[in-house]
């Protein structure tokens, strides 16, 4: 599956770009002039949700927070690709929300189990595992640590492990 995500679909010519009110907004639009290859439907939907977050206005939360910045979104897309490479095509689409301070938060739920991953602009990513109402564990997460990510998702989806 290929999701085409292009700035050209938002603005079609250079003259229109120059008329934008804010150079920050212009830069945000131009940064997504790329094609993102996705392996599963849930991954494609999660990437779309991430990209929608980039158009949030500054102060979207009433506390002055910026929308997720390019570094956070790029790291999140790479993280989703690593998760998709696990081969869990049946994995549900994660709930994707912005975090105060410019981060993003993913939440997957399978039965009574939840896996939450938060990616921050200036801090390490972290995870939280919940069973029912009880926190199982939490900690730092390297977004490229294949074995750690595989273990988290094997816990989330024990039938697939």
C-alpha positions, 0 to 999 in steps of 0.5 A, a space after each residue: 500500500 502506498 500513501 501519497 503525502 505531498 505538499 503539492 496537494 495543499 498548495 499547487 504553485 510557488 506564488 501561492 506559497 509566497 502568499 502564506 501568512 507565516 513562513 513557519 506554516 509554509 515550512 510545515 507544508 513543504 516538509 511533507 513532499 514525500 511518498 511514505 510506503 506503508 505495509 498495513 492499513 493500520 499503519 497508513 491510517 496512523 501516518 495520515 493521523 500523524 500528518 493531520 496533527 502537523 496542521 494544528 495551530 500553535 496553542 492548540 491545547 490552550 497552554 501554548 503548545 506547538 503542533 508536533 514538529 518534523 523531527 517528532 513526526 519523522 521519528 513516529 513514522 519510522 517507529 510505525 514502520 518498525 512495528 509494521 515490520 513485525 508482521 502483525 497485520 491484524 494489529 488494530 489502528 492506534 489512537 494517535 493524539 498530540 502531546 503538549 510540548 510538540 510530541 505525539 502519543 500512540 495507544 493500541 488496545 487489544 482486549 484488556 491490554 493497552 500499549 501506549 507510546 509517547 514520542 517527545 521532541 526533546 526527551 527519550 520516547 517512553 512506553 506504558 503497558 496497562 492490563 485492565 486498570 493496572 499498570 504493568 510496567 513503564 519505561 524508556 523506549 528506543 524507537 529502533 530497538 527491534 527486540 524491545 519493540 517486539 517484546 512489547 507487541 508480543 505482550 499486547 497480542 499474545 495470540 500472535 506471538 
